[in-house]
Amino acid sequence: QVQLVESGGGSVQAGGSLRLSCVASGTIFSINAMDWVRQAPGKPRELVAHITSGGSTNYADSVKGRFTISRDNAKNTVYLQMNSLKPEDTAVYYCMMNRILDGNHYWGQGTQVTVSS
């Protein structure tokens, strides 16, 4: 059974930094691309960052230059380093795996990030 567990959220002031982690279990982590997705109250989910199995990355325009996604396959973990945080970054952040073996999307439970001005 695939499990994704996020951690690292919290409350920071604008301009601050946080690093989110997502540990995967129950599947072969290294062959799967991973995403960080966020959802703010009253807004649709937004794909924030994507990393392929080979380490190529893509970012939403709203976070380019401020956020960095990375992965450590030895630890079955994907990270999201968030710098220069803005109040509009406030959201619940989820990691998501589009699992190659079955084509299903697996989600973590989410971690809250709150940025105050």
Order of alpha helices (4+ residues) and beta strands (2+ residues): beta-beta-beta-beta-beta-beta-beta-beta-beta-beta-beta
